[in-house]
Amino acid sequence: MPHSAPPAPKSKSTAAIRKEVARRRTFGIISHPDAGKTTLTERLLVLGGAIQIAGDIRARKTGRAARSDWMAIEQQRGISVTSSVMSFEYRGRALNLLDTPGHHDFSEDTYRVLTAVDSALMVIDSVKGVESQTRKLMEVCRLRATPVLTFINKLDREGLDPLELLSDIEEHLGIAAAAVTWPIGSGRQFRGVYHIIDHALHLIDPDTGRPAVIPVEGPKDPAVDRYLGNQAAKLRSDIELLAGAGTLFDTEAYLAETQTPVLFGSAISGFGVKSLLDLFVDIAPAPLPREAVSAAGTQRSVLPVEEPFSGVVFKIQANIDRNHRDRMAFLRVCSGRFERGIKLRHDRLGRDMRVSNASTFFAGEREGIDDAFAGDIIGIPNHGTIRVGDTFTEGESFRFTGIPSFAPEFFRKVRVENALRMKQLEKGLRHLTEEGTIQVYRPLLTNDYVLGAVGVLQFDVVAQRLADEYGVDVTMSALPYQVSRWVECADKAKLAEFTRRKATSLAKDSEDKLAYLAENEWWLNRTMGEWPGVEFLSATEML
């Protein structure tokens, strides 16, 4: 039976690429745990028509988990432990939404996801204000010059004063906070918001619970008194304070990462989410240039509208489809146009490969695609040759930079309950290591498997996934290490001597890189002082 003919070549003109790139908005949602990030994600999907009802809300009554939390452990524990990609259309824009884990134990996955986005939506709990993980994620956004739009959530609960929340953002996140909407009451007295830019009251209809938009001439308009009653005076006072001492919204300041526009609402009810999404598609940046290094060591910016295709892998996920036990490489398209059947150069391996079965994502679901443009996230089947940080091009030799790997801070020795399942253990650990969220070490002097992670909950995830996805039951025991560093030294003789003298504290990771495991910072600092010329790296770039 003859094979079907490949699709006809599509035009790769710069004009066509520019048009499609201009439509893209690729962004991540970040927050401290329990700020309402996943609920907001699903409300955005409802507005985009991607789902009919917010799964997280239904889950409270029926036990059905949120659509973006597709792994078994996420559904059981009610937390996000891996990032999800969801693509949908809204007002003529093609949106690529990356929902990230909020818990700090899974922060490494979040940090890498933030290398693949052009902007971020930050969710803050109005009851708690700025929290520790929010500060860390904001630092990552700042390091990558990522514009941030802020949604202050849970106005349906009694929370902090809105002016205090703006001050909290400016003081603890180091960025100007410009209110775009302003809450009218909170908790049981929450009536809606005043849209400062549009000069409109967005009120909750007491009969339907839906928002009603009422244009006004400004906060002094007599209509405000008719609709708000005794809450009108507080609104006027707040708006007057903002006009005198607050930060005025400015799109250029937002794009320059010196200002975060702030909107208020409630993700659980959906109130304020449409205003957020409308503003986002109006001001968020289209795909931005990406920094790369050529084979000769020359740096250059790769423009999204360049005709040759290029992309970078920022995540590997095993067993999205457990029926096929597959591994998928998540690739951010950085330039040009992807077409089904395209021939790509795998830069690290120096090999060409034809990609005929790429996918687009919707959380744990995926479907084949024929084309994609800069800003899109596509999946490429991985048979063990693709790593996080790999670059693919249509021939030019360069690699994208900036995908980090962090030294673990927690360690466990893993032992398989049934020795006959050792091969399955090795396979599972190899696959999970490819995802980049755990490190597997083999000590130089033993045959043990040592797992390293940046958060202790990762070990629970690994144990459950090994059982669920590979049929391997394991036990894990704590190890005395608290610090690890990758070791490098240009002097081969000195490195050999260091390896001989410190062999009991050394291991090789899955990439055969030498790592030093120390019981605490004191031992690390002492060893570093004893061995000048040996580098101890807390982070490396994934190549």
N, C-alpha and C positions, 0 to 999 in steps of 0.2 A: 504494500500500500504506500503510495508516494507521500512524502512529508509535505505539509502545507508550506506555501511560499512565505519567506520573511516579509514583514511589513514594508511597504514602499518607503523610501527615504523621505523624511520631512525636511522642510526648509529650515536652515540654521541661520538665517539672516540675522544680523545684529538688531534690526528693527523688531523682528518677531521676539527675539530674546528679551530686548529692553521692555517690551510691552508686558510680557509675562512676569519678568522679574519685578516690575513696578507694582504688580498686584500682590506680591507675596509679603506676608508678615509672619516671621518665625520668632516665637517668644516662649519663655518659660514662666511658670508660676511658682513663686517661692514664698515660704512662710516658716514660722516656728510651728511645731506640732500642735494640732487642734485649733489652729486659727481659722479653719474653714476653707482651706485651699481646695480640697477635693470637691466639696460642695459647690464652691464657686466654679470650678472647672466644669462640672456637669450643668450648671446654670448657663454657662457660655455655650455649651454644646446644644442645649435646648434652643437658645436664641438662634444658633446657626442651623437649626433643623437637623442636626446630626443624630439626636435622640429625641424621643417624645416626652420623656419625664425624667427628672433628675433621680438617678438610681440611689444616691445616698439618702434621699428623703424617703423613698420607698423602702429602703433597707431598715429604717427604724420600725416599720410596721410589719414587713414581710420577711426580713432577714436577707433580702437580696443585696448583694454588695455593689458598691459604686462601680460604674463601667470602667473607670481608669485603673481600679485596683483589681487586676485580673488573676494574679497568682493566688494559689490556695492559701498560703500563709497570710497574705494581705486580707483575704476575705474572712479568715478565722479570727485575726487579731484586730481588724478594723484600722490598720495603719498602712501607709504606702511604704514599701521597702524597695521598690525599683521604679525608675522613671517610665512614663508611658508617652507615646506619641499619638496625637489625634489630629486629623486634618479635616477642615470643613470650610465652607464658603459663607461669607457674610458681606452684604452690600458691595458685591463685585470684587471683594478681596479673597484671596486664597490664604487661609490661616493655618499655620502649623503650630499647634499647641503642645508643649512638652510639660507634662505634669511631673514634678520632681518629689522625691521623698522629703518630708519635713523633719523627720527625726535625725538628730546629729549623728547617730550611729551609721547612717547611710549617706553621710554627707559627701563621700568621695564620688558616688554616682551623680549627685546633684552638681558638684563642681564641674564634672566633665560635661554634663548636659549644658551647663551655662557657657561652655566654649562653642556650642553649636547654635546658639540663639543670637538674635540681633537686639532684643529688648526683653524686659521682664515685667511681670505684674507681681507686686508685693502685697501680701495679705497680712493685715494686722488686726489682732483681736482688740476690740474697743474696751473690753473689760480689763485686759492685762497690759495693753500698750506694747511698746517695743520689747522683745524678748531676746535671749542670748543667741539662738540660732538665726534670728533675723539679722542681728548685727554681723554675724559671720558671713552670711550669704550676701549682705550688702557690700562687705569688703571684697568679695569675689567679683561682684558686679562692677565695683569701682576699679579694680585691677584690670578688668577687661573693657573698661569704658562703655558699659552697657546702660542705656537709658532705662529708668525705672518709673513705672506708674503705680501708685499706691491706692489700694482699696481698704478702707477701715470697716471691718465687718462686725456683725452681731449688734447692730444698733437696736435690735428688738430686746436687748437685755440692758439692765442698768450698768453703765460703764463709766469710764473716765470722762471728764469734761473735754469737749472737742478741742478747745484751745490748748488744754494740757497735752492732748495727743499730738497736736502739731509741734508743740515745744519738745515733746519727747522724741519725735522723729529728728528734729534739727539737732538736738543735743547729743543723742546717742548714735545717730547714723551719719551725722556730719554732712547733711544735705538740706538745702532750703525746701520747705514744704509749702506748696501753693494750693490752697483750697479751691476746688472747682465746683463742688457741691457742699452744702452745709446742712447738718441735721436739724430737724425740728423736733425736739424732745428725744427721749430715749426710753428703753424698756416699754412699759405699758403706755407711756405717754408719747411714744414715737409716732409721729404723724406723717413723716416723709422728709424730703430735703428741698432746700432752695438751691436752684442752679444759678450760680453766680454769673456765669458767662452768658447763658441764654435768658436770664431774668425771667425765670419761670418757677412756679411751685409744682413740685412733683409729690403729690399727696396720695396716701393710701385710701382708696374708696372703702368706707366702712361696710358697705353692703357686699361688694365683690372681692375685696382684698387686693384689687388690682390698682396699679398706679394711674392717677389722673393728672394730666399736664395742664396747668393753668398759667398762661402768659400774664405777666404783670409788668408795670413800668419800672419796677425796682422795689426794694424792701419798704419804701415809704408809701407805696401805692395803697390807697384805702382798701382795695380788694384784699390785701394781706390780712387786715383786721377781720374782714368778713369771714375769711376761710380759717384763720388761725385763732381768733379770739384772744385769750390772755397769753398765748404763746408768741404773739406778734412782737411784743416789746422785747423779749429775749432775743428773737431773731434779729431785729434791727440793731440792738446793742452789739451783738456778735459781729454782724457785717460791718458795723462802723469801726469796731476794733481792728478787724482784718484790713479794712481800707487804710487805716492809719498806721498800723504796725506790722501787718502781715505781708507775705510775699505774693506779688501779683503773678498770675499764671502767664508763662511765656514759653511758646513752643521751642524756640531756639535754645533757651536755657535748659529745657528738658532734654533735647537732643545732645546738648553739650555735657550732660550728666551733672549739672550744677543745681538742678531743681527736680523735685518729684511732684507732679500733679497729684492731688489727693481727692478722692471721692468717698462718700459714706454710703452705707447701705446694709442690707441683710441678705447674705447668700441663701440662707435657709428658706426665706420667703421669695427670694429673687428680686427684692426691691433694690433699685439702684444699679443692678447689673447691666441693664441695657444702656444706661448713660455711660457706664464704664466702657463697654464694648464699642459704643459709638465714638467716644473720644479716642479710644485706642486706635481704631482703624483710620481715624483722621490724622493722628500725629505720630504714630509709631513708625520707625524707619523701615524702609524696604531693605532687602539683603545688602549687607555691607561688604567692603573688601576684606580679604583674609591675608594674613601675613604668611609668607612661605620662604624657604631657603632652597636655592638651586643646588645641584650636585657639586658645583664649584664653590659653594659657600656664600653666594651672593643673595642678599635679601631682596625681596620684592613683594608688592601688594598685588594679589590676584583679584581683578575686578569681576563682579558678578555678571557683567554684560559681555565679557570676553566670549568669543564663539567656541573655542575648544572647551570641552567638558573637563571639570576637575571636581574632586570631592574628598572629604576626609572622614574616616571612621571614628566616631566618638563613643561608641558603645557596642558591646557584643552581648546578645541575650540567648541563652540556651533554652530549648524546650518551650517556646511560645506555643507551638503546636505539638502537644505531647504525643499525638498519634504518630508523628514522624520523627520524634527525637532530634529535631533539627537545631542548628545554631544559626542565628541571623546577625549579620553585621549592620548596624545602623549607620548610614552614611549621610552626612550633610552635603548637599550639592552646593559647591562654592562658585562655580562659573559654568556658563554654557548651557547646553541642553542634553539631558539624558534621553536616549531612544532605545527601545527594546532591540536587543541584538548588537548593541554598541560594543566595539572592541576597545578595552581599556588597558592601560599600563599600570600594573601593581608595582609602585616605585620601589618599595623596600626590597622585594624579591627580584625586581628587574624582569618580570614576566608579563606577557600579554594574556588577557582572558576575555572571552566574549560573554556578556551578561544578557541572557535571554529571559530570565525569570525573576526580575526584581519586583519588589512589592511596595505598596504604601500601607500605612498602619492606621488602625483605629483601636487603641489600647491593645488587647490580646488578640484582636482580629486583624487579618490582612487580606489584601487582594492584589492581583497582578496589575502592573501599570505599563503603559506604552511609552510615556514620556514624563519628564520632570525637569524643573528649572532651578536656578540658583535660589536657595532658601528652602527648597523642599527636603524632606527626610525620606530616604528610600532604604529598603532592606535588600541586602545581597546575601544569598545563602553562603554560609561559611563551612568549609570542610576541614577546618583546623589550620588553614594557611593565613587567615586574616587576623590582624591584631588591632586593638585600640590604638589610634594614632596613625594608622596606615593611610597613605595618600594614593588616589587613583586619578590618572589623567588620560588624555587622548594621545600621549606620546612625549610631551615635554617632561623632563626629569626635574622634579622639585618635590619638597615635602612641606606640608603645612605644620606650623609650630603651635605650641601652647596647650597641648593636651597633657595634664599632669598625672603623675602617680605618686602617692604619698606613702611614706614609711609607716608600717603598722605600729600601733601602740599597745595592742593586746594579743596574747598568744595562747594557743591551745595545741596539745598533742592529740592527734586523732587516731583512734583504734577501731578497726572493723570488728563487729561482733562475730561474724562468720568468716573465717579465713578463706572459704571458697568464693567469697564475694570480693576478693581483693582486686580483681581486674575491673569490676564495676566501680569500686571505690576510686581506683586510679583514673578511670574514664570520667567519672563525675567530677573529681577534683580538677582534672585537666579542663573540662568544659567551663566550670565555674570560675576557674582562674582566668580564662580567656575574657570573661566579663569584666575583669579588672577590679572587682570589689573585695576580693580576698587575695592574699598572697599564700602560696604553698612553698614551704622551705624544706630542704633535705639537709639536715646537719652533716658536716663533713665526716664525723666520727661514728654516726649511727645510721640506721635505716628508717628512722622515725619519719612520720609525716607531721610537720609543724605548720599550723595555720596561723596567719597573721591578719589582723583587721584593724580598722580605725575605730570600730565600735563593737562592744561585746554582743549586741543583738545580731550582728552578722553571723556569729557562730550558731545561734538558734536557727537562722535562716538556712545556713549551709546544711545543718543536720536534718532539718525537715525536708529540704529539697533533695538531699541524697536519698532519703527514705521514700519520698513521693515519686521522684522522677527517675531514680536509678535502682530502687529496691535494695538499698544498702542501709542497714542500721549501724550507727556508730556511737561510740562514747568519746567524750572529750574531757581531758584533764588539764587543769591550769598549769602554766609554766612560770618560772620566776622572772621572766623577762618583762621589762616595762618600756624598753627603748630599742629601736632598730635603726640601722643606717646602712645604706649601700656603700660599699668600699671600692675606691678606685685609687690607683697610683701609677704614675708614668714610669717610675723606676721599678722594673720587673724584679730585680734582685731584692729590693726592699719589700715589695709585695709578697714575694715568696717567703721571706723571713717572717713577715707579719703573719702570713697564713700558717706557718709552722708553729709560731709561738702562741697564737691565739686560736688554734684549731678547735678547742672545746667550746668556743663562743661564736663559731662561724658556720654559715650555712649557704647553700646555693638556692636561688629562687627558681621559678619555672622558666626563666629566660637565661639561666645559668650565670646570673650575676651574683657576685660575692656579697654577703650581708653579714654585718656584725650585730649580734644580739646581746644587749647589756641588761643587767638587773635593775639599773636605775640611771638617772642622769649623772650621778657622781662618778660611777664606773665609766660611763661614756666619756665624760670630760677628762678623767684620768688617762684613759687609753689614748684619747686624742692628743693629750699633752706628751705622752710617751712616744708617739709616732708622728713627728712632724713630717710633712710631705705626703702622708696618706690622707686622702679625702674621705670624709664621712658625710654622705648625702642624705638629707631628710626627705627630699623629693627629687624625682627625675622626670624628664619629659619622655612620654611614651612614643617611641620611634617605630 
